């Protein structure tokens, strides 16, 4: 016999346990895109890894020239890269009524692309390809080895470049090999400028050569075999033509248009245009028809280029507050610069190379005029590039010397050395790049404040670019109390509003000049964004 009282109680309990809004599913997650890029002027179908409870969601692309929309099939995007799209990285985000994913990279290439064709792990049956080409592949399972066969003429220079960990976030420590037709390994590279290898190989004779790729986990584990899995996505560029490894010089003045030389195998006299940017900004640049990529820094002060000979016995003059581009070439090279300082002058000598994707493991030293060492640095904090803060104990001329820790050198061992005068300043950091709020409720956005070189003023923090119907009162970070190093903004949605990016901006209280924008690290990458995403969830049911 049914008991209506019990049934009613169960129904009431279920209503209490039900979610506040119908979209109780978790926010979408996006862990990978395959293929992870496309040639400009092409349309591709991209499969997404992740969870998507509501289909179709919406797709946001950071950057120009790439259009993406969900296809009818769940987990699939239709992506169009326009013909005029500049080669380089775009960032994609999936969002729906329950939230948004973090950003994932999609690369625009300059040369034809092809897909890896399994099975290609039998060394006797590699996938045959014709260059130049960028191959989109995946080491799909532990022990997977992908092979690609290419015909080369004697003397041909083949560049094999793997993009996986650094630009795609793949959890792999890749290895590249060039193998002869009879199975001998002719060249191997495993860590060119991090986890992603590159080989520049000169063919000793006409014939077929195989480029092999396999990987170990980027985070070592107890396994003793090659690693693989769904996340082991890569892009392998093979070309006997030009390949842009880096730009030179590595810095240009912030005033007006600029051109720099492309550096790399077979690039000839190719040049790269540097777009406008703020002083101090690092800008990604690329050639429209050559694979590869580079970065250049815009600077406010004078710029120079190393002029050999400039060893410790013949140091090159260096203007105060200047930036100089140089190379440690040949192996064992030491570059020296002389700079005049007054007693009490404090300068920061900052060297950048590894952060440009170059192999120099730099050591930076300051010596007096007689060659006596006064200060030295190899790696600054978590950076693989050195920085020295130096105060002159007396008037005089000082020498700044650059070398490789292991005595290596070559055309790729380029660096940018900058002389900076410390000044009170601050930076702002967010712990996440995705936030959610609900109408009628407040969402707290914590901002970490790094005050440097004696900055002791108040900082007004504001949320800007919020959707209509969303507001946040500005807050003050005051020296001497808890808000000096951390402050919290409260975002409140007063009505339903569309999702979208916003910014947290900090300005010194008073004149409001010298604003700084809060940045959040993109999960899995050494890249930051200053455009976090805000989702306004549906209002709870009454």
Secondary structure, 3 states (H helix, E strand, C coil): CCCHHHHHHHHHHHHHHCCCCCCCCCCCEEEEEECCEEECCCEEEEEEEEECCCCCCEEEEECCCEEEEECCCCCEEEEEECCCCCCEEEEEEEEECCEECCCEEEEEECCCEEECCCCCCCCCCCEECCCCEEEEEECCCCCCCEEEEEEECCCCEEEEEEECHHHHCCCEEEEEEEECCCCCEEEEECCCCCCCCEEEEECCCCEEEEEEEEEEECCCCCCCCCCCCCCCEEEEEEECCCEECEEECCEEECCCCEEEEEECCCCCCCEEEECCCCCCCEEEECCCCCEECEEEEEECCCEEECCCCCCCCCCEECCCCCEEEEECCCCCCCEEEEEEECCCCEEEEEEECHHHCCCCCEEEEEECCCCCEEEEECCCCCCCCCEEEEECCCCEEEEEEEEECCCCCCCCCEEEEEEECCCCEEEEEECCCEEEEEECCEEEEEEEEEEECCCCCCEEEEEECCCCCEEECCEEECCCCHHHCEEEEEEEECCCCCCEEEEEEEEECCCCCCCEECEEECCCCCCEECCEEEEEECCCCC
